[in-house]
């Protein structure tokens, strides 16, 4: 029987588009392979996702007897969180809106 372990990160201060680039390469991979590839990925989202994966692994090992080598990234998706809207002054009295985007990241690990 396969068991799912979930983890959420709400309101990460990074654009969802940037996180999805890294998340796409992790889906369906073994947890150890995913952590190894994140260690050498030069993106801002890499340490955020590796921290989330390690958090789900530790909570899974506390809840049940889990073989960590048998865990696979089953689902990993990134949704858009609330935006902070700011204004940047421009020439001739105008202003430009700046949207500071946030992300909600959901991770499901499955034991196989």
C-alpha positions in Angstrom: 0.0 0.0 0.0 1.4 3.4 -0.9 1.2 6.3 1.5 1.2 10.0 0.7 2.9 12.6 2.8 2.1 16.3 2.2 3.8 19.6 2.8 2.8 23.1 2.1 4.6 26.4 1.8 2.3 29.4 1.8 3.4 32.9 0.8 6.9 32.3 -0.4 8.4 35.6 -1.6 9.2 34.4 -5.1 7.2 34.5 -8.3 5.4 31.3 -9.2 6.8 31.4 -12.7 10.3 31.1 -11.3 9.5 28.2 -9.0 7.7 26.3 -11.7 11.0 26.1 -13.7 12.6 24.2 -10.9 9.5 22.2 -9.9 9.1 20.8 -13.4 12.4 19.0 -13.2 11.6 17.3 -9.9 8.2 15.6 -10.6 8.3 11.8 -10.6 11.9 11.6 -9.3 13.3 9.8 -6.3 13.7 12.1 -3.3 17.4 11.6 -3.1 17.8 12.3 -6.8 15.7 15.4 -6.4 17.8 16.8 -3.5 21.0 16.1 -5.4 19.8 18.0 -8.5 18.6 20.9 -6.3 22.0 21.1 -4.7 23.6 22.0 -8.0 20.7 24.1 -9.5 21.6 27.8 -9.6 18.1 29.2 -9.1 16.6 31.1 -6.1 13.8 28.4 -5.9 16.2 25.5 -5.4 17.0 26.0 -1.6 13.3 26.8 -1.0 12.2 23.5 -2.5 15.0 21.5 -0.9 14.0 22.8 2.5 10.4 21.9 1.8 11.3 18.3 0.7 13.5 17.9 3.8 10.6 19.1 6.0 8.2 16.6 4.5 10.8 13.8 4.8 11.3 14.5 8.5 7.6 14.7 9.3 7.0 11.5 7.4 9.7 9.7 9.4 8.2 10.9 12.7 4.6 9.8 11.8 5.4 6.3 10.5 8.2 4.0 9.7 9.2 5.1 6.3 12.0 4.0 4.0 13.4 7.4 2.9 15.0 5.8 -0.2 11.6 4.7 -1.3 10.0 8.1 -1.4 9.1 9.7 -4.7 8.0 13.2 -5.6 4.4 12.4 -6.6 2.9 15.8 -7.0 4.5 19.2 -6.9 2.6 22.2 -8.0 2.9 25.9 -7.5 -0.1 28.3 -7.2 -0.1 32.1 -7.1 -0.4 33.7 -3.7 -1.4 37.2 -2.8 0.3 40.1 -4.6 1.7 43.1 -3.0 1.1 46.2 -5.2 3.5 49.0 -5.1 4.1 52.1 -7.2 7.2 53.4 -8.7 7.4 57.1 -9.6 8.1 57.9 -13.2 8.7 61.0 -15.3 6.2 63.8 -15.6 4.2 62.9 -12.5 3.2 59.4 -13.6 3.5 56.2 -11.7 4.0 52.6 -12.7 2.5 49.7 -10.7 4.9 47.0 -9.5 3.4 43.6 -8.5 5.4 41.7 -5.9 4.3 38.1 -6.5 4.2 35.3 -3.9 3.8 31.5 -4.3 1.9 28.7 -2.6 3.9 25.5 -3.1 2.3 22.0 -2.5 4.4 18.9 -2.3 3.2 15.2 -2.1 5.7 12.4 -1.5 4.6 8.9 -2.1 6.1 5.7 -0.7 6.5 3.0 -3.2 
